[in-house]
């Protein structure tokens, strides 16, 4: 649980790196899904970068390419991120994702 100051959560910054299916239409749909989820959680999107289609370092789920998308966000409630990540794991269009606390 995040530390609280006088009943308010402290804003935390995270960077997410997503690897989506390499097909352009699926990748755009996945980017829209992420942005929609961010809006519903009340996340502040500080920076985003659509890096495009790139070769994977190793084969994942019989995929050799992936569409890379990087975001930097700010959020006050870590429990929302935990719920969000459980939804990401169920999304078959997302090959991998990684979160780094900044």
Secondary structure, DSSP 4 states (H G I P E B T S, - for coil): ---EETTEEPPEEEEEEEEE-SSHHHHHHHHHHHHHHHHHHT-EEEEEEEEEEEEEEEEETTEEEEEEEEEEEEES-HHHHHHHHHHHHH-TTEEEEEEEE-
